Amino acid sequence: MDPYDDDSQMLDVQESYPRGTLHTSVEARNPIHSSIPSTSVGGILATNGLQDSRRYATPYGDAEYLNTAMRPLQEPSRESSVLANNVANHLSIETSEDPMQQGLDDLIDELDDAEHGPTAPYVSSLPTGLCYDVRMRYHCELDPPKQSRDFHPEDPRRIFKIYKELCRAGLVNDPILNTGNLIPNPLLRINARNVSESEVCLVHDKKHWDFMVTTAKMASDDLVVLERTFDSIYLNITTFGCALLSAGGAIETCRAVTSRQVKNAIAVIRPPGHHAECNQPMGFCIFDNVSIAAKVCQSDFPDTCRKILILDWDVHHGNGIQQAFYQDPNVLYISLHVHEDGNFYPSGNYGDHLHCGGEAGLGKNVNIPWPTKGMGDADYMLAFQHIVMPVAYEFDPDLVIIAAGFDAAEGDQLGGCFVTPACYAQMTHMLMSLAQGKLVVCLEGGYNLTSISKSALAVTRTLIGEMPGRIQEKKATETGIETVQMVAMYQSRFWSSLYPRDAHQDIGNKHSAERMHDVIRYYQASQLKENHNMINVIVYREKLSKSFVNQVIATPNFEDAVPIVVIFHDPPELMGTPHPVTHKLELHNTWLADDLKHYVDWAANLGYGVIDVNVPKHLTGTEENEGYGAENKAERLSVSNELAVYLWENYIDCNDATEIFFFGAGYAYESIIHLLINREDDFTKRVTGMVNFISENHLKAVSDHGFFQHGQSLSKWYRANSVNFVANNHLVWDIDGSKKPSKRFGNLVRSPVNGLNEMLRQHQEEVQGFITRRVVRRDDDTEEEKMI
């Protein structure tokens, strides 16, 4: 008989050892009969902390643990192997050791056991906790829209759908919802309780508490009127009670994990909380659940829960959590959210990457603001690998709390992103490596019932020890890469683990340095002034004058009775090969690519008037920051539009030019379209033609708005009097050619090349011919034809 298969003997030997040795197994009862009730500070380690006699801190009583050194030295060595002993017995292995030496070895082993104490159970043997209370579903709308069958996004069914999904997956022992495939170690239920006033006031002020107390006694009609005075809030008489349970549930879940009653846990709670501010509810949130739970744990476990990481992956910025800990050095708040330059809820610049904490908490606030919707798995994984995890490891928290909104999930229309359950599981798995696995997941947003339940299930399966699923999307978007690099560079001043480092912060003040885009434009302006006697065009508006010094220059004859070409263009392109080791872009290996100068030379040499407008990516003087300057496209476009209108009203429309041509290159062309739409009557009367080059940016459509000039609509005029060269790989071109672009984009010409400089070089003769033909045609026209 093979001794390795003799399990019965091995188990017999195991049973002969006293409790507390390496071979002790933790007894488990059916979790449906055992749950963690609400706990107090004094009783957190008491034996009645659980409804059954099971112990998770140690496998025996506290007194026995504290008096370990007094136990008789009768336990066998931890190095002794039951399996090895069985094998030796079966094979009759004889030892030839000296009995005195054997006794000495046994004594050393026993002393070693006494020094290290009894063996505590492995954390992996502890269950995962679940907090869910059906009473939280009572918070609902009193006055839903009468003309719509749609439910409010913050639907009471949200938490039940998640709970039901967990039950059907066999993770929860619920006789009604189980399908018979219960896992061996189901989730241990953690009872929610009402949060106390003192606990709420750790985060919120007394007025906010008092206000919510009054709502529990108000008439329904009064509540309907009251809720309309708040930002995205609905109320009923049970709202206050549900909010008490939601915050209390978050507290008890965090306490259970911190005290090692469970290894980790998920709190399926509502109403959510991360938007609730110190003095008001907002954004579907009543009390800031996660912040309250974090502060309670810091207070109740000062030695074991001093530093807390709060990771917020809700698609909306958690303004409430940021406010609660903005100056706290012991709480690191990291938020990944759609920002859209402050236009996405909760709006404003509070969620941008420049808000990094204040005073003692400087650097402990990390915002990763996506500039647009549509972010996916690869973008989130990139942010985790390059920012979240390096910063989290450096911070080294004692507890990790995920503010788990699932509204960035694929299928959620409010969020508009494409994060899959597998990605949520991967992010959870990475965070489980922190704080010795002390991880709590607290539900926040998420409004597609299918997406939220599937995502929560994937996260919970990861918590119990299942490996995450594979992520299919591997390539991050350019927007995602730019955002992650921008945040990492800015935060590198606070975290040594982040790269690339912002080596240029405050370089302007330290070294009297200038930004290269200003230096290059000064060089361009000097060349144009030297070659064509061009002059600066004065801009008298304060904001514009700061941003466009040397950016607007013109030939001296731009107000004369000659054809004039007005050019709006992006800055020239720097091209070069960085050093293979330092990655620095060295001047002798760098070239300035500017094919637009050939167009200026051609028009000026023909005697045409030229106004050259360079629209810089960095608007000097609007908000000076000497670190990495990310392009603010919205601000840039706004200022460029304002400049276009200013130049039209003060220099172009009022001059004596015989023909006016507008020339747009890159993103700057959008300001010409803005001028056409907003000055349509004057523009169409005076402008002879438009030429535009579009490489990477979106095309701008021209709608009619009821405008008609000589029987033509505005879109038809634009199509008849423009030529727009569009890059060969632009998204406007349908792959199979079956769908034609909209006529509102003007007269489109597909370029055989890509890139702005390549297109400018490729189509130079075509542009010159377009302008020349129209100038000659106008010269031959009669006065009546010119009027038409």
Backbone hydrogen bonds, N-H to C=O, Kabsch-Sander energy under -0.5 kcal/mol:
donor,donor_aa,acceptor,acceptor_aa,energy
5,D,2,D,-1.6
6,D,3,P,-1.1
7,D,5,D,-2.1
10,M,6,D,-1.5
11,L,7,D,-2.7
12,D,8,S,-2.1
13,V,9,Q,-2.4
14,Q,10,M,-2.3
15,E,11,L,-2.4
16,S,12,D,-0.9
16,S,13,V,-0.7
17,Y,13,V,-0.5
17,Y,14,Q,-1.5
21,T,18,P,-1.0
24,T,21,T,-1.6
33,H,30,N,-2.3
34,S,31,P,-1.1
36,I,189,R,-2.9
44,I,40,S,-0.5
44,I,41,V,-0.8
46,A,43,G,-1.1
49,G,46,A,-1.9
50,L,47,T,-0.7
51,Q,35,S,-1.3
65,Y,61,G,-1.8
66,L,62,D,-2.6
67,N,63,A,-1.4
68,T,65,Y,-1.1
70,M,67,N,-1.0
71,R,68,T,-1.7
74,Q,72,P,-2.4
80,S,77,S,-1.2
82,V,80,S,-0.5
85,N,81,S,-2.3
86,N,82,V,-2.2
87,V,83,L,-2.2
88,A,84,A,-2.4
89,N,85,N,-2.3
90,H,86,N,-2.2
91,L,87,V,-2.0
92,S,88,A,-0.6
92,S,89,N,-0.8
93,I,88,A,-1.9
102,Q,98,D,-2.4
103,G,99,P,-2.2
104,L,100,M,-2.1
105,D,101,Q,-2.4
106,D,102,Q,-2.2
107,L,103,G,-2.0
108,I,104,L,-2.2
109,D,105,D,-2.3
110,E,106,D,-2.2
111,L,107,L,-2.5
112,D,108,I,-2.2
113,D,109,D,-2.0
114,A,110,E,-2.2
115,E,111,L,-2.0
116,H,112,D,-1.9
117,G,113,D,-1.5
119,T,20,G,-2.0
120,A,118,P,-0.6
125,S,122,Y,-1.6
126,L,123,V,-1.7
129,G,264,N,-3.0
130,L,188,L,-2.4
131,C,266,I,-2.2
132,Y,130,L,-0.6
136,M,133,D,-1.9
137,R,134,V,-1.9
138,Y,135,R,-1.6
139,H,136,M,-0.7
140,C,138,Y,-0.7
148,S,145,P,-0.6
155,D,153,P,-2.2
158,R,155,D,-2.2
159,I,156,P,-0.5
160,F,156,P,-0.7
161,K,157,R,-2.7
162,I,158,R,-1.5
163,Y,159,I,-2.5
164,K,160,F,-3.2
165,E,161,K,-2.0
166,L,162,I,-2.3
167,C,163,Y,-2.2
168,R,164,K,-2.6
169,A,165,E,-1.3
170,G,167,C,-1.9
171,L,166,L,-2.4
172,V,166,L,-0.6
174,D,172,V,-1.7
178,N,174,D,-2.6
179,T,167,C,-0.5
183,I,170,G,-2.8
187,L,171,L,-3.2
188,L,128,T,-2.7
189,R,34,S,-0.7
189,R,187,L,-0.6
190,I,130,L,-3.1
191,N,36,I,-3.1
191,N,189,R,-0.5
195,V,244,L,-1.2
200,V,196,S,-2.2
201,C,197,E,-2.3
202,L,199,E,-1.3
203,V,200,V,-1.9
204,H,200,V,-2.8
205,D,278,C,-2.3
209,W,205,D,-1.5
210,D,206,K,-2.7
211,F,207,K,-2.4
212,M,208,H,-2.0
213,V,209,W,-2.0
214,T,210,D,-1.7
215,T,211,F,-1.1
216,A,212,M,-0.6
216,A,213,V,-1.0
217,K,214,T,-1.6
218,M,215,T,-0.8
223,L,219,A,-2.0
224,V,220,S,-2.1
225,V,221,D,-1.8
226,L,222,D,-2.4
227,E,223,L,-2.7
228,R,224,V,-0.8
229,T,226,L,-2.0
230,F,227,E,-1.3
232,S,230,F,-0.9
239,T,236,N,-1.4
242,C,238,T,-2.5
243,A,239,T,-2.6
244,L,240,F,-2.0
245,L,241,G,-2.0
246,S,242,C,-2.6
247,A,243,A,-2.3
248,G,244,L,-2.5
249,G,245,L,-3.1
250,A,246,S,-1.8
251,I,247,A,-2.1
252,E,248,G,-2.5
253,T,249,G,-2.1
254,C,250,A,-2.1
255,R,251,I,-2.5
256,A,252,E,-2.2
257,V,253,T,-1.7
258,T,254,C,-2.6
259,S,255,R,-2.4
260,R,257,V,-1.3
261,Q,256,A,-2.4
262,V,256,A,-1.3
263,K,127,P,-2.3
264,N,127,P,-0.5
265,A,439,L,-1.8
266,I,129,G,-2.0
267,A,441,V,-3.6
268,V,131,C,-2.5
268,V,266,I,-0.7
269,I,267,A,-1.3
276,A,273,G,-1.3
277,E,280,Q,-1.9
280,Q,277,E,-0.7
282,M,285,C,-1.2
283,G,231,D,-2.3
284,F,232,S,-2.8
285,C,282,M,-1.7
286,I,272,P,-1.1
289,N,287,F,-1.7
292,I,288,D,-2.4
293,A,289,N,-2.5
294,A,290,V,-2.4
295,K,291,S,-2.3
296,V,292,I,-2.3
297,C,293,A,-2.3
298,Q,294,A,-2.1
299,S,295,K,-1.8
300,D,296,V,-2.9
301,F,297,C,-2.4
305,C,301,F,-2.2
308,I,330,N,-2.4
309,L,399,L,-2.6
310,I,308,I,-0.5
310,I,332,L,-2.9
311,L,309,L,-0.6
311,L,401,I,-2.4
312,D,310,I,-0.6
312,D,334,I,-3.2
313,W,311,L,-0.7
313,W,403,A,-1.1
314,D,403,A,-0.7
317,H,345,Y,-0.6
319,N,317,H,-1.7
320,G,274,H,-1.9
321,I,274,H,-1.1
322,Q,318,G,-2.4
323,Q,319,N,-2.2
324,A,320,G,-2.0
325,F,321,I,-1.5
326,Y,322,Q,-0.6
326,Y,323,Q,-0.6
328,D,325,F,-1.6
331,V,328,D,-0.9
332,L,308,I,-2.3
333,Y,331,V,-0.6
333,Y,364,K,-2.5
334,I,310,I,-2.5
334,I,332,L,-0.5
335,S,366,V,-2.4
336,L,312,D,-2.4
337,H,335,S,-0.5
337,H,368,I,-1.8
338,V,315,V,-2.4
339,H,370,W,-3.7
340,E,370,W,-1.4
342,G,339,H,-0.7
343,N,339,H,-0.6
343,N,340,E,-1.6
344,F,339,H,-1.8
347,S,344,F,-2.7
348,G,342,G,-2.4
351,G,348,G,-0.5
352,D,349,N,-1.9
355,H,352,D,-1.2
356,C,354,L,-1.0
358,G,326,Y,-2.8
361,G,358,G,-2.5
362,L,359,E,-1.6
363,G,356,C,-3.1
364,K,361,G,-2.4
365,N,356,C,-1.1
366,V,333,Y,-3.0
367,N,365,N,-0.6
368,I,335,S,-3.1
370,W,337,H,-3.1
370,W,368,I,-0.8
374,G,416,G,-1.5
377,D,418,F,-0.7
380,Y,376,G,-1.9
381,M,377,D,-2.8
382,L,378,A,-2.0
383,A,379,D,-2.0
384,F,380,Y,-2.2
385,Q,381,M,-2.7
386,H,382,L,-2.1
387,I,383,A,-2.1
388,V,383,A,-2.1
389,M,384,F,-2.6
391,V,387,I,-2.3
392,A,388,V,-2.5
393,Y,389,M,-2.7
394,E,390,P,-1.9
395,F,391,V,-2.4
396,D,392,A,-2.3
398,D,307,K,-3.3
399,L,307,K,-1.1
400,V,438,K,-2.2
401,I,309,L,-3.0
402,I,440,V,-3.2
403,A,311,L,-2.4
403,A,401,I,-0.6
404,A,402,I,-1.5
404,A,442,C,-2.5
405,G,403,A,-1.5
406,F,445,G,-2.2
409,A,406,F,-0.9
410,E,419,V,-2.5
411,G,417,C,-0.5
412,D,409,A,-2.1
413,Q,411,G,-0.7
416,G,412,D,-2.4
418,F,375,M,-3.1
419,V,408,A,-2.3
424,Y,420,T,-1.9
425,A,421,P,-2.3
426,Q,422,A,-2.2
427,M,423,C,-2.6
428,T,424,Y,-2.1
429,H,425,A,-2.6
430,M,426,Q,-2.1
431,L,427,M,-1.9
432,M,428,T,-1.6
433,S,430,M,-1.2
434,L,431,L,-1.7
437,G,434,L,-2.4
438,K,435,A,-2.0
439,L,263,K,-0.6
439,L,437,G,-1.4
440,V,400,V,-2.5
441,V,265,A,-2.3
442,C,402,I,-2.7
442,C,440,V,-0.6
443,L,267,A,-2.3
443,L,441,V,-0.5
444,E,404,A,-1.9
449,L,447,Y,-0.7
452,I,448,N,-2.9
453,S,449,L,-1.5
454,K,450,T,-2.3
455,S,451,S,-2.2
456,A,452,I,-2.2
457,L,453,S,-2.0
458,A,454,K,-2.0
459,V,455,S,-2.1
460,T,456,A,-2.4
461,R,457,L,-2.7
462,T,458,A,-1.5
463,L,459,V,-1.9
464,I,460,T,-1.9
465,G,461,R,-0.5
465,G,462,T,-1.0
466,E,461,R,-2.5
472,Q,470,R,-0.5
474,K,472,Q,-0.5
476,A,474,K,-0.6
481,I,477,T,-2.6
482,E,478,E,-2.5
483,T,479,T,-2.2
484,V,480,G,-2.6
485,Q,481,I,-2.5
486,M,482,E,-2.3
487,V,483,T,-2.6
488,A,484,V,-2.7
489,M,485,Q,-2.4
490,Y,486,M,-2.1
491,Q,487,V,-3.1
492,S,488,A,-1.1
493,R,490,Y,-1.0
494,F,491,Q,-2.3
495,W,491,Q,-1.5
498,L,495,W,-1.2
502,D,489,M,-0.7
503,A,501,R,-1.7
505,Q,502,D,-1.1
507,I,504,H,-2.1
507,I,626,E,-0.6
510,K,506,D,-2.0
511,H,507,I,-2.4
512,S,508,G,-0.7
513,A,507,I,-0.7
518,D,515,R,-0.9
519,V,515,R,-1.7
520,I,516,M,-3.1
521,R,517,H,-1.7
522,Y,518,D,-2.1
523,Y,519,V,-2.0
524,Q,520,I,-2.8
525,A,521,R,-2.9
526,S,522,Y,-2.1
527,Q,523,Y,-2.3
528,L,524,Q,-2.5
529,K,525,A,-2.4
530,E,526,S,-2.2
531,N,527,Q,-2.6
532,H,528,L,-2.5
533,N,529,K,-1.4
534,M,528,L,-1.1
535,I,554,A,-3.3
537,V,552,V,-2.7
538,I,536,N,-0.6
540,Y,538,I,-0.5
545,S,541,R,-3.1
546,K,542,E,-1.5
547,S,543,K,-1.2
548,F,544,L,-1.9
551,Q,548,F,-1.1
552,V,548,F,-0.8
553,I,551,Q,-0.5
553,I,612,D,-2.1
554,A,535,I,-2.6
555,T,610,V,-2.2
558,F,555,T,-1.7
560,D,557,N,-1.9
562,V,560,D,-2.1
564,I,659,E,-2.6
565,V,609,G,-2.9
566,V,564,I,-0.5
566,V,661,F,-3.2
567,I,565,V,-0.6
567,I,611,I,-3.0
568,F,566,V,-0.6
568,F,663,F,-3.0
569,H,567,I,-0.5
569,H,613,V,-2.3
570,D,665,A,-1.2
573,E,593,A,-1.9
575,M,573,E,-0.5
575,M,591,W,-2.9
577,T,589,N,-1.3
579,H,584,K,-2.8
583,H,579,H,-1.7
586,E,584,K,-1.0
589,N,586,E,-1.3
590,T,587,L,-1.5
591,W,575,M,-3.5
593,A,573,E,-3.1
593,A,591,W,-0.7
594,D,592,L,-0.7
597,K,594,D,-0.9
598,H,595,D,-1.0
599,Y,596,L,-1.0
600,V,596,L,-1.5
601,D,597,K,-2.7
602,W,598,H,-2.1
603,A,599,Y,-2.3
604,A,600,V,-2.6
605,N,601,D,-2.4
606,L,602,W,-1.1
607,G,604,A,-1.3
608,Y,603,A,-2.2
609,G,563,P,-3.1
611,I,565,V,-2.2
612,D,553,I,-3.1
612,D,610,V,-0.5
613,V,567,I,-3.0
613,V,611,I,-0.6
614,N,551,Q,-2.6
614,N,612,D,-0.6
615,V,569,H,-2.7
615,V,613,V,-0.6
619,L,617,K,-0.6
620,T,618,H,-1.1
622,T,619,L,-1.9
623,E,619,L,-0.6
630,A,628,Y,-0.9
632,N,617,K,-0.7
633,K,631,E,-1.0
636,R,632,N,-2.8
637,L,633,K,-2.6
638,S,634,A,-2.1
639,V,635,E,-2.5
640,S,636,R,-2.4
641,N,637,L,-2.7
642,E,638,S,-1.9
643,L,639,V,-2.3
644,A,640,S,-2.3
645,V,641,N,-2.0
646,Y,642,E,-2.1
647,L,643,L,-2.8
648,W,644,A,-2.1
649,E,645,V,-2.4
650,N,646,Y,-2.1
651,Y,647,L,-2.4
652,I,647,L,-1.8
653,D,648,W,-2.4
655,N,652,I,-1.3
656,D,559,E,-1.3
658,T,562,V,-0.5
660,I,686,R,-0.6
661,F,564,I,-2.7
662,F,689,G,-2.0
663,F,566,V,-3.1
664,G,691,V,-2.8
665,A,568,F,-2.2
666,G,693,F,-2.5
668,A,665,A,-0.7
669,Y,666,G,-1.6
670,E,667,Y,-1.7
671,S,668,A,-1.4
672,I,668,A,-0.6
672,I,669,Y,-0.8
673,I,669,Y,-1.5
674,H,670,E,-2.1
675,L,671,S,-1.9
676,L,672,I,-2.4
677,I,673,I,-2.4
678,N,674,H,-2.1
679,R,675,L,-1.9
680,E,677,I,-0.5
683,F,679,R,-3.0
684,T,680,E,-2.2
685,K,681,D,-1.2
686,R,682,D,-1.7
687,V,683,F,-2.7
688,T,660,I,-3.0
689,G,660,I,-1.2
690,M,721,N,-2.0
691,V,662,F,-2.7
692,N,723,V,-2.0
693,F,664,G,-2.2
694,I,725,F,-2.8
695,S,693,F,-0.5
701,A,699,L,-0.5
702,V,744,R,-2.0
703,S,701,A,-0.6
707,F,704,D,-2.0
709,Q,712,Q,-2.8
712,Q,709,Q,-1.3
714,L,707,F,-0.7
717,W,713,S,-2.3
718,Y,714,L,-2.4
719,R,715,S,-2.1
720,A,716,K,-2.2
721,N,717,W,-1.5
722,S,719,R,-0.5
723,V,690,M,-1.9
724,N,747,N,-3.1
725,F,692,N,-2.8
725,F,723,V,-0.6
726,V,724,N,-0.6
726,V,749,V,-2.7
727,A,694,I,-2.3
728,N,753,V,-1.9
730,H,727,A,-1.6
733,W,730,H,-1.5
734,D,732,V,-0.7
734,D,739,K,-0.6
740,K,738,S,-0.5
745,F,742,S,-1.4
746,G,743,K,-1.7
748,L,746,G,-1.0
749,V,724,N,-2.9
751,S,726,V,-3.0
751,S,749,V,-0.6
759,M,755,G,-2.2
760,L,756,L,-2.5
761,R,757,N,-2.1
762,Q,758,E,-2.1
763,H,759,M,-2.1
764,Q,761,R,-0.7
767,V,763,H,-2.2
768,Q,764,Q,-2.3
769,G,765,E,-2.3
770,F,766,E,-2.3
771,I,767,V,-2.3
772,T,768,Q,-2.5
773,R,769,G,-2.5
774,R,770,F,-1.3
775,V,771,I,-2.0
776,V,772,T,-2.6
777,R,773,R,-2.4
778,R,774,R,-1.9
779,D,775,V,-1.8
780,D,776,V,-1.6
781,D,777,R,-0.8
786,K,782,T,-2.4
787,M,783,E,-1.7
788,I,784,E,-1.5
